[in-house]
Every structure is written in structure tokens, then in C-alpha cells.
Amino acid sequence: MLFRVLSSIGVDYKFGGASHATGFDCSGLVAHVFREGYGIALPRHTLGQSQVGQPVPPGDLKPGDLVFYNTLNRPYSHVGIYLGDGRFIHAPRTGSAVRIESLKSAYWTKRWNGARRIDVRL
């Protein structure tokens, strides 16, 4: 699954996008990775994704966990996938591309909403 998400680095952001061909928005990237990597159909929007799986405390994050942020003055308005070593991958915004960032940056730290772990046992 992590290989699949890493292969998305550099794909352009596109609101409503959910594939390498169309580009990705944040929730589209997450839905694509879980569908293609595990055959798991997640909700298409961040709020729905924030209600799936189990909550994870920040100190217990594992690669593949979903990380949520308040970027639009509303809770759970942005999502990424935790990679390990304090980093996550996401589709940030119009004019950007899928990229890796640090959870510890001031921008992301003050917008943290929580994390969820999806059971991917097949």
C-alpha cells in the first residue's frame, strides 16, 4: 500500500480527483490508495473517512494510518496517510502536487484533528 501511495508523489492536485489520470484531492488520494492497495472502499470525503476505523493517539501512529487536519476552518477538512518517521503524504491544494511533509511543522501541528487506523487484514 505504501508503494502505491508513494507512486503518487508529483501527481497534480485536482479538486474531486481520484486517480493518477485525473489528479487527486486529499480524500481522493486516500480512497484510491485503499481501494487499489487493499480493495477497501472508503468514503470519498474527509469527514466520512474520519469516522472509519479506530482512533489512534499521536504517539502510536503506524504507517498507513490516516491523519486529519482542520485546514478550512472546519474539523476534518484535510487528510493524509502517515508514512512513518513523523512524515505523511497528501494532496495539499490547487496549484500543488502530491507530496510528503512533516507532522511536526508548525502549520500541521496547530491544525491536527486526529488519526484513524483502518483494519486492512484480508
Secondary structure as the mmCIF struct_conf table of DSSP 4:
data_model
#
loop_
_struct_conf.conf_type_id
_struct_conf.id
_struct_conf.beg_label_comp_id
_struct_conf.beg_label_asym_id
_struct_conf.beg_label_seq_id
_struct_conf.end_label_comp_id
_struct_conf.end_label_asym_id
_struct_conf.end_label_seq_id
HELX_RH_AL_P HELX_RH_AL_P1 LEU A 2 LEU A 6
TURN_TY1_P TURN_TY1_P1 SER A 7 GLY A 10
HELX_LH_PP_P HELX_LH_PP_P1 VAL A 11 VAL A 11
STRN STRN1 ASP A 12 TYR A 13
TURN_TY1_P TURN_TY1_P2 PHE A 15 GLY A 16
STRN STRN2 ALA A 18 SER A 19
TURN_TY1_P TURN_TY1_P3 HIS A 20 THR A 22
STRN STRN3 GLY A 23 PHE A 24
HELX_RH_AL_P HELX_RH_AL_P2 CYS A 26 TYR A 38
BEND BEND1 ARG A 44 HIS A 45
HELX_RH_AL_P HELX_RH_AL_P3 THR A 46 GLN A 49
TURN_TY1_P TURN_TY1_P4 SER A 50 GLN A 51
BEND BEND2 VAL A 52 GLY A 53
STRN STRN4 GLN A 54 PRO A 55
HELX_RH_3T_P HELX_RH_3T_P1 PRO A 58 ASP A 60
TURN_TY1_P TURN_TY1_P5 PRO A 63 GLY A 64
STRN STRN5 LEU A 66 TYR A 69
BEND BEND3 LEU A 72 ARG A 74
TURN_TY1_P TURN_TY1_P6 PRO A 75 TYR A 76
STRN STRN6 HIS A 78 GLY A 84
TURN_TY1_P TURN_TY1_P7 ASP A 85 GLY A 86
STRN STRN7 ARG A 87 HIS A 90
BEND BEND4 ARG A 93 ARG A 93
TURN_TY1_P TURN_TY1_P8 THR A 94 GLY A 95
STRN STRN8 ALA A 97 ALA A 97
STRN STRN9 ARG A 99 SER A 102
TURN_TY1_P TURN_TY1_P9 LEU A 103 LYS A 104
BEND BEND5 SER A 105 SER A 105
HELX_RH_AL_P HELX_RH_AL_P4 ALA A 106 THR A 109
TURN_TY1_P TURN_TY1_P10 LYS A 110 ARG A 111
STRN STRN10 TRP A 112 ARG A 117
#
